[in-house]
Amino acid sequence: MRPSRCSVWAPTACQKSGAEGEPCLLQPWAAFTARGLATSEGKCEQLAAAPDLSSLGGSVVELECVAPSFNGAAPGVQSWAERYATWGSCAGFSGPGKYFNLTLDAFAAYDANSAFTAAATNLTGQCGGAIATAELAAAFSSVWGVNVWLSSGSLLGVQVCLIPTSDGGLQAVDCPEQRDKGLALGSECGDSAILPPGVEVPAECPFFEPPCNAVPALPSTCSQVAVLNDTLPVDNFESQYGATWASVAWLNPTYPSTITALPANATVCIRSGPTPPLTLLAEPTDTPEWLPPWSDPAARQRSVAAACGSTPPPDPYSAALLCGTGNTTASALLAAALGNGMTGTCGDTCIYNPIPEPGDNVVTAWLYDRFNGCWMQDTRITQACPLDSDAAGNTQASAELLVRQLLFSTFLANTTVGAPDLPADFSTQIQTAWSNFYASSFAEGDPTGSAAQSALGKLESDGFAAASTANELLALPPDDPLMLLQSVWSDANRANDCQKATASGLAAATCLCNATTPYLHCNALAATEVATKLQMVLSTTVVTVDPATLKPDPTAQCSDPTTAQQKDPLDTSKPTDLVNFLTNPTDKPLQCCFSFNLTSAANATAQLCLSPSDDVSSQLKSSPISKTASKGLPSCGYSDPLAEYGQQGLTDMLSWQVAVPAQLCIQGGAAVAALAPLAPYFGSNVTVQGSSLCATGLNLSYAPLRGYSSADLAEAPLEGVGLQMATAGGLAFKLLDAPQTLACEAAAASQLLDSLVACSDYCQLGAWSWQGLALDVSAGTDLFGWSQASPLLQQGQWAAPQCQPGTSLFAGGNVSDCSPPPVAPSPPPPKPSPSPSPSPSPPAASPTPEPSPSPSPSPTPEPSPPAEPSPEPSPSPTPEPTPSPEPPSPSPSPEPSPEPSPEPSPEPSPEPSPEPSPEPSPEPEPPSPPAEEPPAPPPQQKGSKSPPPSPASGAASAAVRSPPPPEDGGPSPSPSPSPADGVAAAASERVPPSSPPAPEDGGPPPSPSPADAEAAAAAKQTPPPSPDEGADEETSAPPPDSSERK
């Protein structure tokens, strides 16, 4: 007997199992983990029942670390029991204790992790790339003094050949030159091997030190995974899986935060499981004096909802409850950051700490776990929320503004009492304005408090514009906090502000160009002057637009934006051409400009130019909603093809948007000409030339499933530039008729989708129906945090269609149930005969039926045979061939024939069941949002690091994973997919399917015919790949004369 001990690089084991349809549900560690011991005799031919491992005692803790299970289906003790049954039960041991103790001893003596690190050739320095396999083998050999076997195809493993010693232990020896295929794991090596990254080994596993390629991760479990068929841009992720990549990226930490496309065959977690045990990091229980607390949950919810418009996040989002506390403990800083909208956008997955403390293991951000309705604490070590993101920068800028506003308010309250050039009660006004803003409870018209904050900033600016305040500033010592702040802003902006004010002919230019005058005073003077002039020139020149009258010219002019070379025009009346332009651009840049008359007099026009850059046609076609639209209704037996995604999942799919670079030009009219003198105060993306104003660098959001387009026309002031003008506004229009809109078409076949979209604007509007177009120009100062807007294009009204009560697009209400197949009368019992003649109709069941290879009730977990791959056929009893082709029993409890048989029979003749699944199986968790997550309304345009849990904990043992949608567009036949479709069963690592796989077209599986059932039964008994064919399971079984572990 020659045993061998094998370790595998855990991430490669998960890559391999994912490619074989059994993806890992837990993130694999960046480490070599034990697969067990094997003898040269191979696997046990007669598999024993899984033993009771309660006698392992303290060894269980070490086994959880040394031999973990990442697939979530058979964690810990159950998985080890199967290994022993497969490899150790026939090796002469009195029990599993000796087998596993020897496994642990062998792993400790020949730890591939420490050998990798100790190698003289510095393998750790090559972790980031390919490592020559010859060098890898030589390194292990140099450390252990023996030749080893390597496997480095899809699975990187190292095997050490061992012999028993007289004291009951094991000793390494040279592995034979001729590879022993009975012990081989994976395939023969190529020229190089790669170590994919994995997550850090949890702190409770100190038994070995991982060598490299470990990434930090937030503690998590996974309940649903997908293996991608093709490369998928992360921007299109939600079109396939009903969740944005940003919301699930933290569950997939081995993919870099900067990734733009997920590779084909990648295994990704698309839904978190239950929150694992956590140790919370300490946080302040109170907010600083400059940060409005937003401690009222109802007010905070209103603020978050208002910032998100018609698609607010669910209530748990604004509750600010921390994960790991039973969702009962709220974070005061998180609540304040949410209420104040400090990231600047709606519904961010990451909210950043406005006052992060120094150090690595401190809270820098909170990440929302949308499936558990709580927030995870993030740190500088983990950075699941990158600290270099725009949202992090916005949070810092917001915090700095709040600090400035408190400083300004305090100064003015103390220095303006009795000021001759300010109102007598100005000091009281400023104190009251700050107190009301800090209280963070605002009127219905200003739920976010942004108007109150801007009003506070304007009041402060008015105070600093007073000459009396300028004198107070001159009297401050140089080290006063206000003087230090003024010095920073003056150095950064005074010269530029002087130049702009001079070019625009402002009276404040004299102040700004004089370095001896207080910059805070000069900035306030200039901001007030520009805002007053802007309001004056636009008060009589505004263009009023009626969106309902906007129609583009029949053709859009197209060109190459890099060369300005003209291209073929685009016909705006052809929806197919429009969709192809927006979703399937050529590999050459193309820009098309759509022109509109803004007024009936045609004295002002607008031109919207679009430059699509991403090909999203394949993602659009493969969306479950698109596939449902193309399939239509079944002839009978209706079931909702989108039910498995749930209301929240469909809402997220509908929210999928494609960013299209855009620019908007306004031509003609008196308003544009009136702005020319103030043009220097616009940012670089807004130009005014003659009678044309163009805003470039805009992003139009096109929702392909809704056929709806919108754009934020805001060109916000840059941070830290002092005084600036900017554009603000938006446009929204429906590009396609409802019958050509995929969401509206699919609603005819999905009652759940119909409930979301039937009354939506985009299913009520026709092609080129504009809902809104408005453009404001604002002037202000980011130093004081205020701006004042004046309309350039004024929208007459928002064109919203009226939906009649009871409106529905669903057409499946009249689909009848499928009639069961006619029941043939049972023939008389067959006469005793060695060779009965076959009958064209199913014969009656025998009083004592022979074992049949047909689908049968799944065995209970206790006596289930080990699920290890075996090169031998399954040892389960094979039924004797019957003399006649009896059909298989389609279910464990067949229903009797609805019509009486003409002659009695021992058992009623079972007919194939019309149900989708021929036998009952445990109902897995459907891939839809959790019940506690409230349904979202129909979507409109969106305005102490804790170690991962031990795999033995079984946190994700009953998880469900959802395969990608069928290629031809068929919806899943049932919200409970069969194991063949990707259910990770809880009973064992490999469980025979309890029902046949769904047909590729996504329709309900047909009732099995006898031939199909025989084929299915044969497939069940076909052994999985043997270890030498690349099986990812352990090769484990020691010699019989080993002793107990000391």
N, C-alpha and C positions, 0 to 999 in steps of 0.2 A: 504494500500500500504506500503510495507516495502522495501526501497531502500538499496543497498549495494554498497560500494566503493571498487574497486579491484586494487591492484598494483601487478605487476609481475617483477621478476628478468629478465631484458631484454635479457641476453645471453641465458637463458633457452627458452624464446619465440622464438629466432632465431634457436635454436637447434630443437625445435619441428616443426617449419614451414619448416625447411630444410628437416626433415624426411618425411614431407607430400608433398614434391615436390615444395615448394615455399620458397626457401632459401633467407635469407636476403642479400641484395646487399650492405648495409652499415654496418660497424662494430658496434655491439650493445654496449651500454655503460654498465659499471659495476655499475648498479644502479637499484633500483625499480622504474619503470615508471608507470604512470596511465593508466589504461585500460578503465576507465569511471565509470558511475553510471548505475545501473540496478534496476528495480523494480520487485517485486515478480510476477507481471503479465507476465514477460518475454518480448520477442521481439514483435515489432509491427506486427500485422498480415497483415495489409494493408500498405505496404511500400510506403512512400511518395517520391517524386522526391528529389534529393539532393538539399538542400536549398542554397541560396546565403549567404555566411558567411562574406561578406564585412563589415557587421555591428559590427563585433567583435572588431574592432579597436585594441587598445593596448593589448588586451587579446591574440592576435595571437602570439606575441613574447613569452609569458609565455606558451601557449599551445605547441609551438614548442619544448619547453624544458620538460614540464611535461608529455606530451603525444606524443612522437615522433613516427615516422614510420621508420623502418629500412629496409623494404623490397624494397624500391626504386620504387615500382610500383604505389603507391598511397600516395605520401608524403603530409604532411601538410594539407592545407585547404580541399583538395578533400577527404582525409581519414576522417577528422572530420565531413564533411558533411554526409558521409555515416554512421558514428556512430550515428549522430543525427537522420537521417532518420530511422535507425534500432531501436534505443532505446528511443529517445526523442520525435519523432514526434507524438506519440500517447499518450504521458503522460500529455497532457493538457497545454503545454507551448504555449505562443503566438509567440515564435520564438526561434531560437537556442541560442541567447545571454544569456537568463536566464539559460539554461541547462549547457552551458560551464562555465559560471561564477560560478555556484554552484559546478561544477566538480573541478574547481581550488580551491575554498574555502575548499572543502572536502579533497583534496590532501594536502593542506597546514596544515590543522588541524590534519590530520592523515597520516603523512608522514612516510612510512615504513623505509626509509633510516635513518632518525634521531632516530626512535624508535629502530632500529637494533643497532645503535651506543650507545644509551643511556641505553640499557638493562643492568641490574645489573649483569647478568651472563657472561658478557664479550664475546659476540658473535663474535666480530671482531677478537678475538684471535683464533677463530676456522675456519676462512674463508678458510684456505688452505685445509681443509678436510671435512668430513661429520659432519653435525650438527644434533643432535637428534631432531626430529620434535616436540616431547613433550616439549623439552626445548625451541625450537623456538617459539611455540605457547604461552608458558608461558611468554616468554620475551615480546612479543607484548602485551599480556594481562596486564602485570605488568605496562607497560608504559601508555597504553590507559585506563586501568581500566575496560575493558570489555573482554569477550571471543570472539575470532575471528575464522574464518574458514581458514584452510590452504589447499593448493593444492601443492603437491610435487612429482607428478609422473614424467612426462617428462617436466613439467612446474611448476616452483616454484612461487606460488602466495599467497597473503594474502588478505582476504576480511574482511571488517569491516561492520557490520550491522548498519544501521542508521535509525532514525525517523525524520520526519519534526518537526521543532520548530515553535513557534508562530510568531517569527520574520522573518520567511522565510528561516532559515538556517537548518542545519542538526546536529543531536546529536547522538553519538555512543551509542549503547545498546548491551547487550549480544546477540550473535547469538544463535539461538535455538540449542539444542543438536541434533535434527534431522536435518541433513543437507538439505537445500533447493536446490534440484537438478536444479530447474529453474534458480538459481543464481550461481551454482557451476562452477568454472573454472578449468580445468584440472581434475585430478583424486584424489581420496582419498590418504592421505599420507601414506607412508611407515614408517619405523622406523627412517629414516634419510633423510636429504636433502643436496645437494651439490650446492654451488654457483660457477658456471664456471666463469673464468675471462672474463672481457670485457675491452674496451678501456676507457680512461679517459673521463669524461663529459667535453664538450667544455667550455671554460672560459665565453662565453656569456650566460651560463645557471647557474646563481648563486642562483637559487630558492631552491636548496636542496644540501646536501653534501653526495656524495656516501660513503658507509661505508668501502669498502675494495675491493681487487682483481682487481684493476684497473691497466692496463698496458699502458705505454706511446706509442704513435703511430704517425707516420708521417701523415699529412693530406692527405686524399685520397678519391676517389670514386671508385666504382667497376662497371664494365659494363658486366662482365661475371663470373658466378660462376659454380662450379661443386660440386655435392654431391658424395663422393666416395662410391663405392659399397663394396670395400674390403680394408684392410690395404695396404698401398702403401709406400714402402721405398722412401724417398725423392730423392735418387740418380736415381731412375727410373721414376721420375715425368715427365720429358720431353718426355719420350717414349709414354706417354698417352695424354699429353696436349700441346706438341710442345713448351714448355717453361721450363727452368730449375727452380727448386724450389728456388734457390738463387735469381732468377729474380722476383719472386712474393711473397717471404716470407714477405716482408715489407707490403704487402697488407693483410696479415694474422697475425697481431702482437700478437694475443692471443696464438699462438703456439710458444713455446720457440725456441730460436735460435739454441739450441743444439739438436733439435728433429731429429731423424733418420728415423722415419716412421710415416706417417699420419694414424690415426685410421679409421676404417670403419665407414661410415655414417657421416664423417666429411664434413662440408661445407667449401670450400676454394674458394677464389677469384683467378681467373686465368687470369684476364685482368683488368687493371685499366681503370677507366672512365676519363672524363675531369678533369684537374687539378683544385682543389677547390681554392678559394681565399687564398692567402698566404701573410704573412708578412716576408720579407726577413731579415735575420740576416746580420749585417755589416761584410764585408770582406775587407782585404787590396786590394788596386787597383794595387799595384806593388809587385813584388817578391823581397825577400832579395838578397843581393849581391852574395850569394853562390849558388842560385838556378837558373839555366838557365830557362828563361821565356817561351820559345816555343810559342811566341806570334804570329807567322805566322801560320794561320789555315791550309794552304796547307802542310807546313812542319810537322805540328803536325799530320795531317791525314796520311801522309806517314809513320810516325813513328809508329802510332797505327796499321796501316794495316800491316806493315812489322813484327811487333811483333806477329801478329796473323796468319801469313802465308796465306794460301788459304781461310781462313774463317774470314775475317775482320769484325768488327762490322759496322753497318750502319754509314753514315756520321754524323748524329746528335750526335753520341756518342763522337767523338773527338771535336765537336764544343764547348763543355764545357758551354752550355747555361743553365741557371738556370730556373727551373719551377716557374711559378707564375709571370713571367715578359713578358708573351707573347712570350717566347722563343727568346728574343732579347738581354738579358744581359748575358755576359760571365763572368765566374769567373777566375781571373788571376791565383790564386793558383791552381785551378782545372786544368787549361790548362797546367801549368808547371808540375803538377804531372802526367798528361796523357802523355805528350811528353817525359818526362824522364823515363816513364815506372817504376814508383817507387814501384808498388805492386809486380813487378817481374813476373807477368803472364798476359795473354792476355784477354782482354774483361771483366775484373772484373765488377760485378754489383756495388761494393763499391770501391771508390777511397778515400784514406785517406789524411787528411790535413797534409802536412809536417811540419807545424809550428802551431799546435793548441794552442790557448791561454788558460790560466787557467779559470776555471768557468764551470758551468753546462750548461748554455744556450748559448753556443758558437759553431761554426761550427767545428766539429771533422772529418767529412767525407761528401762525396756526394754520393747519391744513384741514379743510372740511372733508370728512368722510360722509359722502352723500348717502351711503347705504345704511349707515348706523346712526345718522343724524347727530353727529357730534364732531368736535374739533380735536385734532392731534397736535400736540406741541412739537415744534420743529426747533432745531438747534444749528449752530454754525458748523458742527461736525457733520450732521446729516444733510442739511440744506436740500430737503425735498422741495422747499420753496427757495429758489435761487435768490441770493442777496443782490445780484446785479440786474434784476428784472426791472421793467418800467414801473410795475406796481410798487416795488420796494422804493424806487426813487420818488414816486408820487407821495408815498407815505412820509418819507423824510421831509419833502418840501412842504407838505401839509402841516407837519409838526412844527417846522421852523416858522411858518406863517402864524400859527397859534401862539407860539412863544413871543413873536414880535408884537402881535396884537395886544397881548396882556401887558407887555412892556410899554407900548404906546399909550394904552388906556390909563395905566397907573401914572405915567409921567403927566399926561394931560389933566387928569383929575387933580393932581397936586399943584399944577402950575397955572391953570387957567382961571382960577377964582379971581373975579374982578378984572379980567382981561378986557381992555376997552374995545377991542375989535372982534369980540366974540359975544354971543348971547350971554346974558347974565347968569343963566342956569346951565351953561355949557358943561361945567364940571359935573353937575348932577346928571346931565344927559349922558355923558360918556360913561359914568359909573353904572347907570341903569342899563345902558346898551350892553355893556360887558356882562353884567349880572344875568340879564335875560338870556343872552346867548349861551353863557356857561350852564344855565339851568337845563338846557337842551330839551325843552318841551315847547313845541312850536304850533302855531295855528294851522288849521287844515290847508290853507293855501300855501304853506311853506313847510311841508313835513320833513324835509331834509335839513332845514335851518340854513341853507345856502344863501337865501335872500337876507336873512338876519345877519349873517356873517359879512356879506357884502355891504350892507347898510352900516354895520359897525366900522368896516374899513373906510367907507366914505366919510363918516363922521370924524374919524381919526385924521383922515387926510385934510378935511376942512380945518381941523384944529391946528395942524402943522403948517397950513398955508397962511395962517395969521402972522402978521409981523411981530406981534408980542411973543408968540411962541419961538420965532427965530431968535429973538433976544435971549430967551431962556436957554436955548440950545447953546448959544455962544458963551454962556456963563458956566456951562458944565465942565468939570475937570476932564482931562484927556482919557483917564482910566475909567470913567463912568461907563457902565454897560451900554448905554444908549449911544455914547460917542464912539465906542469901539465898533458897534454895529454900523453906524453911519459912515465910519471910515472905510469899512469893507465895501459897502455899496457905492460909495463915491469913487473909490479907486476902480471899480469894475465898470461903472456906467456913465460917469459924468461927461467924459469926452464925447461919447456917442450921443448922449442926450443933447449936448450942446450943439452938435452938428445937425441933428434932426430939427431941433427947435429953430435954428437959424434958417434952414432951408424952408421951413413952413411959415416963417415970419411970425413966430410966437413972441409975445411980450416977455414970457418967462425965459427966453434965451439969454437975456442979460444976467439973470440969476444963475442959470446953469453954467454959463461960461466963466463965472467968477469963482475961483477956487476958494476964496475966503468966506463965501456965504455957506450956511449949513445946507448940505445936500438934501436932507429930509424936507426942509422947507421948500427948496427949489423944485424937487420932484412933485410935491403936492400941488404947487402952483401950476406947473406944466400940465399935470394930469387933468386938473379941473378946467384949464383953458381949452385943451383938445376936446374933452367931452362936450363942452359947451358949443364949440364950433361945429362939431360933428352933428349934434342935435339940430343946430340952426340950418345947416346946408341940406339936411335930409328931411326936414319937417314939411317941405312943400314939393319935394321931388320924388317921393316914394312911389314905386310901381305896385299897384294892386293886381294880384294874379288870381284868376279863378281856375283852380286845378282841373275842374271838370271840362274846361275848354281846351286843354293842352293836347295837341296831337303833333307827332313829329312829321317832318317832311317825308314824302314817300320813299326816298332813298337816303341812306346815311353815307357820307363821304369817308372813305377809308384810305389809309396811308401807312407806310412804314415809319414808325415814330423815330427811328434812328437815322433815317436818311431823308425823310419827308417825301419819298417817292410815292406817287399816287397808285392805289390798288383798285380793284373792282369794287364798285359800290355795293352796299348791303340793302336788300329790299326789306323795309320795315314791316311789310304786310305779310311776310312769310315766317310763321312761327318756327318752323324747322330750321331755317337759316339763322334766326336769332339765337335759338338754343345752341346750335352748333358753334356759333361765334363765341358765346359766353362760356361754354363748357368744354369745347374741344378745339382749342386754337391750334394753328399749325406750329411747326417748329421755328417759324420766322415771326418776328414781332409784327403785330397788326393793331392799329388804332382806328376805330370808327367813331365818327362824330354825328350826333343826332341833333337837329336844329328845331326850335320851337318858336312860335310867336307868343310873347308873353301878354300882349294886350290886343284887343280887337282892332285897334288902330295900327298895329304892327310897327309902332315906333320904338319898340324895345324887344329884343330877341334874346334867347338863351341857347347855348350850345353845350351839350353834355358829351364829352369824349371819353370813351372806355378803351382800356388796353388789357384784355384778359391775358394772363400769363401762365395759368395752371390748367393742365388737361385733367378734368374731373369727370369725363364721360364714362369711364369704366366704373367709378364709384357710384355715379348716378344710376347706371344700369343695374348694378348689383345691390342697390338698396332694397331692403324688404318691401318698402312701400312701392317702389318701381315695379318689382316683380309681381306684387299683388295687382297693380293696375293692368299689367299685361296679361295676367292669367284669367281674370274675370271670375264668374261664379261657376260652381259645379252644377251638373245637371240634377243632382239630388244629394241629400245628406250634407247640409251646410254646417260648417264650423268656421269660426272666425280665424282667418289665416294670420292675423297679427295679434291675436290675444296674448300670446306668450310674452310679448314685449311690454305689456302693461301700458297704462295711460302715461306714466312719466317717461317710459322709454320711447314711446311714439312722439311725445312732445319734444323730447331731445332730438330725435331724428328730424322732425320738421324744422327744428331750429338750425339745422346745418346750413351754413352760409359759406360762400366763396368770396374772398376779397378780390375785387377788381380795381386796379389803379384807375383813377378818374380825374378829370378836371372840368370845371364849370366856368364858362365865360358869359358875362352879361354885356350886351352890346346895345348902344343907343340909349336914349332917355336922358333927362337932365340930371338924374341922380349920380350917374357915373362921372359925368363931367364935373359935378360939384365936389367930388371927392379928390380930384387931382391935386389940389394944394396940400392935402394931408397925406398924400401917398407915401412920403418917407417913413411914416409911423407904422406902415404895414410890415409884416414879416416877409421873409424872402420868398414865401410861397404864394403871396398875393401881389399882383402887379396891376397898376392902373396906367394905361397908355391911351391918350386921346379919349375916345368914347367907349373904351373896352376895359372891363375889370375881369381878370382871370384868377381863379383860385386853383392852384395845382397841388399835387401830392395828396389828393383826397382818396379815400377808399370807398367805392360803392360796394355794398354787400348784396350779393345776389343769392337768393335762396332757391336752388334748383327744383326742389320738390314742391315748392309753393309758387314758382314762377313769379316771384316777388322781388323787387329791388328797392334798396334804400341807401342813403348816404348821409353821413354826418358832415355837414358843411363847415364845421368849426375848424378854424385855423388858430389854435389857441396861442396866446403869448408864450414866448419861451421863458423858462424860469431864469430869474436873475438878470433880466435886461431892463429893469426899471419901467419906463413908460413905453407903451406899445398899443397899436390898434390891431384888431383881429376880426375875423368873420365868424359868424355863428348861425346856425340854422340847419335845415335838413330838407331832403326830398324823399318821396316815396311814390312808387307806381307799380302797377301790375303789368307784367310784360305779355302774358298769354291769356287767352280765353280760358274759362273754367274747364270746358271739355278737353282742353289740351294740357291741363295742369295735373301732374301725376298724383298729388295728394287728393285732388278732387275726384279723379278717376278711380283711385284705389278705394275711396270711401264707398263706392258702389258695392264693393265686395267685402268690406270690413266694417262691421257695425261699431266697433270700438273707435276706429279712425273717424267714422262718420260723426260720432259724438263730439269729436274735437274740431272738425273742419267744416261741417255743413253750414254753419252760420258765420264762418270766418270771412273777413273781407276778401281774401284772395280766392275764395270759392264763390264769391258773389260778383266779382268785378270781371270785366272783359279785357281784351288786349289793349295795352297802352292807356289804361285808366289811371290817371294821376290822382293820388289822394292828397298830396301836399307838396308845396314848394315855397319855402320862405328863406330869406337871407337877411341877416342883421349885420351891422358893423358896430363894433363896440370899442370903446376907449377907456383906459384905466391904467392902474399900476399894480403890478404884482408885489411891490414893496409893501403896500398897505392892504392889498387883497381885495380890491373892488374894481368893478368895471361897469360902464353904463352903455346900454345898447340902443341903437336907433335902427329902424327897419329900412332896408334897401329894396327888397322884394317883400311885399306884404301879402300874406295869404288871405284870400277872401273867406274861405271856410275849409275845414277838413272834409273831403268828399268821402263820407262813410255810407255805404249802402245799408238799407234797412232790411234786416232778415225777419221774415214772417215766422211766427211761432209754429213749431212743429215741422220746420224745414228739415228735410233729410235727403241725402244723396244715396242712401243705402237701398240696394235693389235685391237683397237676399231674403226678404221676408216671405216671398212666395215660393222659395225653393222647398220642395217636398222632401220628406224622409225617403231614404232609399228602401225599397221593398226588399224583404229578405228573399233569398232564392227559394224557389219551390221545393218543398220537402218530398222526396221520393218515398213511397211506402216501403216499410221494411220488408224484405223478402223473408220467406220461412227459414227457420234455422237450417244451416247446411247439413246435409247428410254426412254421417261419418264416412270419410273417404280419404285415402292417402293423397289423392290428387284431385281436389275439387276443381271444377271449371271456374274460370274467372267470370265475374258478373259485371255487366256494364254499370250497374248502380251500386252504391256503397252497401256492403253486406252488414248484417247486424253484428254488433260487438259480441265477442266470445264471452261466455260466463266467466272465464278466467283469462283475461287478455294477456297476451305475451308482452314482454317489455318492448317498447317501441322507441325508435329513434326520433319520434316526433317531439315537438316542443312540449315540455312537461313542467310541472310546478318547480320553481327554483328550490334547490335544497336549502335547508336551514343552515345558518352560519356555523353551528357547532360541528356537524359532521362533514362540512365541506372539505373536499380534498385540497391540498396545498395548490396554490396558483402559480408555483414556479414553472418557468418554461422547461420542458422536458423533451429530450430527443426521442423518447419512447412514446408509443400511443398511450392514451389515458387508460389506467388500470380498471376503470369502472366497467362493470359487466356489460358485454355487448349482447344485444338481443339476438336470439336465434332467428334465422330467416323464416318468415311465415310462408305457407304454401300459396297464399293468395295475396294480391296487392291491396291489403287493407289500408284505407286512408288513415293518416295520423289523427290522434285526438287533438283538437285545436285548443282545448282549455282543460284545466284540471277539473272543472265541474261543468261538463257539457249540459246544455239545456235539452230537455226531451223534445221530440218532434211535436210541433203544434197540432198536427193531425194524428188521430189514433192510427196505430199500425193495424193492418188487416189481420195480422196474426201476432200473438204475444211473443215477446222475445225476452231473454234474460235481462238485457239492458236496452234502453232506447238507443237508437242509432244516432250518433252525434253527427251534426252537420258542421261544416266549417263556419266559424263565427264571423259575422259581418263586422265585428268590432275591429278597430285599428290594430290592437295588440292581441295576439292569440293567447296570451296568458297574463294573469295579473302580475304586476311588479310594483314594488314600492314607489309611491308617487314622489318624484324628486322635486326639489325646490324649483319653481318656474323661474326663468330668466327675466323677471320683471322687478320693478322697484319694490321695496318692502312695504308691508301694509301700513306701517306707521307713517310713511311718507305721504303727505296729502296729495291728491291729484292736482296737477297744474291746469290752469285754464288754457283754452286754445291759444297757441302761440301767435304773438304779433311781433313786430320788429322790436328788438331789444334796445331800447334807448341806452428729568435725568434720563438721557437717552436710555431707553429700556430695551434689553436684548429681545430678539425674536423668541417666541415660545418654542419649547422643545417639541420636535415632531411627535413624540410619544404622547403628547397631551391630547391629541385627537381633535383639536379645535376645528379642523376642517375635514373631518373624516367622512362626513355625509354630504359632501359638496356635489354640485352639479356643474358641468361645464357645457357651454353652448358652442357648437361648431359654427363656422361661418355659414351664411345662407347658401342654399343650393345654387349651383352655377346657372341653371336655366330659369331661375326666378320662382321656383316653387316654394310656398310657405311651409313652415314646419307643420306636420300633420297633427301634432298634439302638443300641448304645453308640457308634456312629460316625455321628453325624448328617451329613446331606448338606449341601453348601454352601447349598442353598435353605433349610435349617433353621438356618443361622447359622454355618457353618464359615468362618473367615477364612483363605483359602487363602494359601499362601506364595509362589506364583508371580507373582501380580500383584494390583493393587488391586481389579480387577473380573474375575472368572473365571466363564465360563458354568457352570452346575451340571453336575456329572458324573453326577448321578442325580436322578430326580424327587423332589419334596418328599414327605414322609410324609403320609398322609391325616390329616385333622383329628382323627379319633377315636383317633389314636395307634396303630392297628393296623399290621401289616406292609403295606407298599405292595404293591398287586397287580401282577402282571406286565402290562407295557404292551400294550395292544391296538394294532393298526396306527393307528387314528385318534388314540389318545392319543400315540403316538410322533410322528406328524406334527405334532400340536399342540405337543408339547414341542420338536421341532426348530424349528418356527416361532418359538416363544418365545425360543429361543437366539439367533436371528438378529434379533430385535427390538432396535433400538438403544436404549441407555439414554438418559435425558433429555439434551437438548441444553443447552449452557450457559445459554441464555436461559430454560430451564425450571427452573433452579435446581440444575444439577449442581454437585457440590462439588469437582470436580477443577479443576486449573489451566488457565488459558487462556494458552498460552505459545508464541510463535514470533516472532522478530525479522525485520527486513528482511535481504535477502541481502548488502547492501553494508556490513555492520558489520565492524569490525576486531577483532583479538585484544585481549583485556583487558590493559592494561599493568600 
